[in-house]
Structure formats: C-alpha cells, structure tokens
Amino acid sequence: MNNTPTTKTLADSLGIEFLELTPNKVSAKMPVDERTKQPFGILHGGASAALIETVASIGSVLNINQDTDIAVGTELHCQHLESARSGFVIGTATPIRLGKSIHVWQVDVKQEGTDKLICRGTCSLFIKRGGGGR
C-alpha cells in the first residue's frame, strides 16, 4: 500500500493523508478546513467519524487477504470530547480484536502536535471471506 490507499473516495475528498500503515497501527491526518467544518466553524462530528472508519477499515485491509476478502464496517461509535477549529487532526487506530470474521478497532482523534483528544471511537468491521477483494 502506498501513502494514498484511497483515491476518488470520501477520504480523498476530505483531504485525509496516511502517516503510518501497519497491521497493528494506522494513522492519518485530516485538515480542519472548509471541507470538514460545520457551519459554526468547528470540526464536524461526521468528519471525525469518517476519519475513524477510514483508518479502522484500512487497518483491517492490512490484516486480510486483499485478493479474496473485503472488510466492511458494521458498527461505529464516536464520543466527541473537544472541538477543533483549525490545523489538522490525527486519527490513530489500534486493534482491539482481529478475529476471523470480526475486527474491532479503537481510534483516537487528536489535535496535531498536542495530546488534546478531540474524539474517541470504536469501529467494528465484518470480514467477508471470498468477497471478491477489490
């Protein structure tokens, strides 16, 4: 996988850029700008949710046979804890469980360059075996 595993997708539209891609950790940064803010000038919760599902999904892809299987999101839970008005946020996903058919990831979204936790989420994915890959 290269630095941009998603093109012409929601992740691409939101300006998400991958920083680390390993089977046990995926991180990406997303700008807090006109694409990701809500009308009151702060990061939209839906943009945080999109970042969370994106890094978790890529983490699962790195843990399956990409030629035959696919990972699809089944549940997403987000706790919006702080706001962000500018700069970038970093989403970092680590696996809670990597089973045969279900993967669960914890994702922390922090303001870049700080320990300020903007959002914490968990994302569950179903691993569809023989689902045709990409």
C-alpha positions as CSV (number, residue, x, y, z in Angstrom):
1,M,0.0,0.0,0.0
2,N,1.2,3.5,-0.8
3,N,0.7,6.7,1.1
4,T,-2.7,7.2,-0.6
5,P,-4.6,3.9,-0.4
6,T,-7.8,5.7,-1.3
7,T,-8.4,7.8,-4.3
8,K,-11.6,9.3,-5.6
9,T,-13.2,8.4,-2.3
10,L,-14.6,10.2,0.7
11,A,-11.2,10.1,2.3
12,D,-9.7,11.7,-0.7
13,S,-12.4,14.4,-0.7
14,L,-11.8,15.2,3.0
15,G,-8.0,15.5,2.4
16,I,-7.1,12.5,4.6
17,E,-3.4,11.7,4.3
18,F,-2.0,8.5,5.7
19,L,1.0,8.7,8.0
20,E,1.5,5.1,9.2
21,L,0.2,1.9,7.7
22,T,1.0,-1.3,9.6
23,P,-1.2,-4.3,10.6
24,N,-1.2,-3.1,14.2
25,K,-1.4,0.7,13.8
26,V,-2.8,3.0,11.2
27,S,-2.7,6.8,11.5
28,A,-3.8,9.5,9.2
29,K,-4.2,13.3,9.3
30,M,-7.2,15.3,8.2
31,P,-7.4,19.1,7.8
32,V,-9.8,21.1,9.8
33,D,-11.0,23.4,6.9
34,E,-14.0,24.2,4.8
35,R,-14.3,20.5,3.8
36,T,-14.5,19.2,7.4
37,K,-16.1,22.1,9.5
38,Q,-19.7,22.5,10.4
39,P,-21.4,25.9,10.0
40,F,-20.2,27.1,13.4
41,G,-16.6,26.9,12.5
42,I,-15.6,23.7,14.3
43,L,-14.7,20.2,13.1
44,H,-17.9,18.4,12.1
45,G,-18.6,15.2,14.1
46,G,-19.3,13.4,10.8
47,A,-15.9,14.3,9.5
48,S,-14.3,12.8,12.7
49,A,-16.5,9.7,12.2
50,A,-15.3,9.4,8.6
51,L,-11.7,9.6,9.7
52,I,-12.3,6.9,12.4
53,E,-14.0,4.5,10.0
54,T,-11.3,5.2,7.3
55,V,-8.3,4.3,9.5
56,A,-10.0,1.3,11.0
57,S,-11.0,0.0,7.6
58,I,-7.5,0.4,6.2
59,G,-6.2,-1.4,9.3
60,S,-8.5,-4.3,8.6
61,V,-7.5,-4.4,5.0
62,L,-3.9,-4.8,6.1
63,N,-4.9,-7.9,8.1
64,I,-6.8,-9.8,5.4
65,N,-6.1,-11.4,2.1
66,Q,-6.8,-8.4,-0.2
67,D,-7.1,-10.7,-3.2
68,T,-10.1,-12.6,-2.0
69,D,-11.6,-10.9,1.1
70,I,-13.1,-7.5,1.9
71,A,-13.7,-5.6,5.2
72,V,-16.9,-3.7,5.6
73,G,-18.0,-1.5,8.5
74,T,-20.8,-2.8,10.7
75,E,-20.8,-0.5,13.7
76,L,-19.3,2.9,14.5
77,H,-19.4,4.5,17.9
78,C,-17.9,8.0,18.5
79,Q,-17.5,10.2,21.5
80,H,-16.9,13.8,20.6
81,L,-14.9,15.2,23.5
82,E,-13.4,18.5,22.4
83,S,-13.6,20.9,19.4
84,A,-11.0,21.8,16.8
85,R,-11.1,25.0,14.8
86,S,-8.1,24.8,12.6
87,G,-5.0,22.9,11.7
88,F,-5.1,19.1,11.4
89,V,-6.4,16.3,13.5
90,I,-4.6,12.9,13.6
91,G,-6.6,9.7,13.8
92,T,-4.7,6.7,15.2
93,A,-6.3,3.2,15.0
94,T,-5.1,0.2,17.1
95,P,-6.8,-3.2,17.0
96,I,-8.9,-4.4,20.0
97,R,-9.8,-7.7,18.2
98,L,-8.7,-9.2,14.9
99,G,-10.9,-12.3,14.6
100,K,-11.6,-14.5,11.6
101,S,-14.9,-12.6,10.8
102,I,-15.0,-9.6,13.0
103,H,-12.3,-6.9,13.6
104,V,-12.7,-4.2,16.2
105,W,-10.5,-1.1,16.3
106,Q,-10.1,1.8,18.8
107,V,-9.4,5.1,17.2
108,D,-8.2,8.3,19.0
109,V,-8.5,11.6,17.1
110,K,-6.2,14.2,18.5
111,Q,-5.3,17.8,17.5
112,E,-2.0,17.6,15.6
113,G,1.0,18.4,17.8
114,T,-0.9,18.1,21.1
115,D,-2.4,15.4,23.4
116,K,-5.8,17.1,23.1
117,L,-8.3,14.2,22.5
118,I,-11.0,15.5,20.1
119,C,-12.8,12.3,19.6
120,R,-12.6,8.6,20.5
121,G,-14.2,5.9,18.5
122,T,-14.6,2.2,18.1
123,C,-15.3,0.7,14.7
124,S,-16.3,-2.9,14.0
125,L,-15.8,-4.5,10.6
126,F,-17.1,-7.7,9.1
127,I,-14.6,-9.7,7.2
128,K,-16.4,-11.2,4.2
129,R,-14.3,-14.2,3.1
130,G,-14.3,-14.7,-0.7
131,G,-16.0,-11.4,-1.1
132,G,-14.0,-10.7,-4.3
133,G,-11.4,-8.3,-2.9
134,R,-11.2,-5.0,-4.7
